[in-house]
Amino acid sequence: MKILRGEREITFRFSILIFSMIIVNSVKCIFIKEKDEREIIGFLF
C-alpha cells in the first residue's frame, strides 16, 4: 500500500510538471505572438 501511494504521488507530480510545462509553453507562444505583432505595428507606423 505504501509503495502504491508513493507511485501515485510520483505520477501526480509528473502530471503537474507536464501540465505546468504546457501552460508555460502556451503563455510563451502568446507572449511571442504579441511581441511580434507589436514589432510589426511599430515597423508599420
Buried (B, 14 or more C-beta within 10 A) or exposed (E): EEEEEEEEEEEEEEEEEEEEEEEEEEEEEEEEEEEEEEEEEEEEE
